[in-house]
């Protein structure tokens, strides 16, 4: 049965996995980026999760509440206990982001959750629908990690060390 599942998986799914592995490898390296680039990964992962939940389940108040609860919990944990990753960049208008394997791990966890949910919906649709609240909570945990980390990075960048995130737009004279 596993061979059938793997062979019937559309090719674009494997392309997404390859992209996530590449993107995760990039996240593991120290790099200088424009501050706005910090928003890209959380936004993409948020879009993937919300798209999957709305496409697979009737995203009502209960499921949205489960997602929100997971997101708030993981967001708070990432905010409170997350490592400081952002320091002043070597280039004007950039920040230096320390590499970490955590983003790769979370991206792969999102991929596995989406894949397993899709397989479960095909093999056991009733069971998948009964598991929908837990699945939405897990998606919320994943998204909360990225959003909490983003909030922590932004807070460190803009309040503790304003020079770490210099303005990239021209400052108009008063």
N, C-alpha and C positions, 0 to 999 in steps of 0.2 A: 504494500500500500504506500509506503514511503517513496518508493521509486516512482509510482504513478503520480503522486503529489508533486514531486520534484520535476518530472518530465512534463507535466501539464502546467507548470508555472510559466506565465508569459515571459518573454525575453526582457521586456522593459523592467521587470522586477529585479532581474539580475543586474541590469544597468544601474538601477537605483542603488542596489547594494554596493556596486563598484564605486559609484559616486560618493556614497557615505563613507566607504573605507578611505578613499582619497581625501575627502574633506576632514575626516578624523585624523589622518596622518598630518595634514596641515595644522590642525589644532594642537598637535603634540609638540610642534616646534615653537621656539621663541620667535616673535616677529614684531615688526613695527607696522601698525595699520592706522588708517584714519579712524577717529572715534565713531563715526557713523557705521563703520563695518562691524562694530560690536553688536549691532542690532540684527544683522542678517541671519545668523544661525538661529537665534531664538525665534525670529519671525517665520523662518522656513519650517522649523520643527513644530511650531504652533499651528501653522497652516496645514501641515501633513496630519497632525492629530485631529484637529477639528474637522477636516475634510473626511477623514476615515470614520469618525464617530457619526457625522451627519449622514454619510453614505450608507453605513451599515446598520445603524440603529435609528429609531425614532427619537431624536435627541430632545426629549421633554425636560421638564423641570427636575425630575429625579436624577437623570443622567447628567444634566448640566450641573446640578448640585454636587454630584459625586466628583466630577471633573474639577470643579471649583475647590472643593475640600482638599483634593490631592494636590492641586496647584498651590494653594495657600500653604499647606503643610511643607511641601518641598521647597517652595519659595522662601519661606521663613527660615528653614534649616540652611539653605544655601546662603541666604543673607547673613544669618547669625554666625555660622560656623565655617563658611567657605574661605578658602585661601585668597589673599590679595594677589591678583594676577596682573594688575595694571600699574605701570609706572610711567614716568615721563619718557617720551620717545626720543630717539636720536635725531629725528628729522622734524622740522617745524610742522605743526598741525597733525602730528601723529602721536600715538601712544605705543608703548612697548608692552606686549602681552606675553606673559610667561606661558610656555607650553604645558599641556596637561593631557593625560589620557582619558580623563573623565568624560569629556565631550564625545570621544569615540565610543566609549562604553555606553553612554546614554543613547547615542544615535543608533547603535546596533541593537540596543534593547527596544527602542521604538520600532525598528525594522522587524525584529523577531515578533514583537507583540502584534504589529499589523499583519504580518504573514500568518502567524498562528491563528489570529482572529478570522482571517479570510478562509483558511483551511477549515477551521471549526464551523464556520457558517455553511460551508459546502457539505461537510461530512455530518455534522450534528446541528442543524439550524436551531432547534429548540433549546439545546444546551447553550449555544452561543448567546441567544437572547436572554437566557436566565443569568448568564455571566456578564451581561452588558454593564451593570453598575460597577462591578469590580474592574472591568476593562477600562471604563471611563475614568475611574479613580486612578488607575495606573498611568493612563495618558496624562492626567493632571499632575501626577508626581513627576513625570518626565519633563513636562512643560514648565512646571514650577522650578525645577532645577535650573533650567536655562534662564528663566525670567528672574529668579532670585540672584543668580550669578551676574546677570546683566545689571540688575539694580545695585548690587554690591560694587561692581566695577564702576558704574556711573557715579555712585556716591563717593567712592575713593577718588575717582578722577576729578570730579568737580568740586568737592568740598575740602578734602584733606590736602590735595595737591593741585591747585588750579593750573599750575604750569604744565601738568601732565596732559591736559586737554586744552591746548590753546585754541582760541577761536580761529576757524578757518575762513570765516566770512570777513569781509573788510569792515573795520570799525569806523563808523562815520564820526567826524569831529563834532563836538558839541556846539 
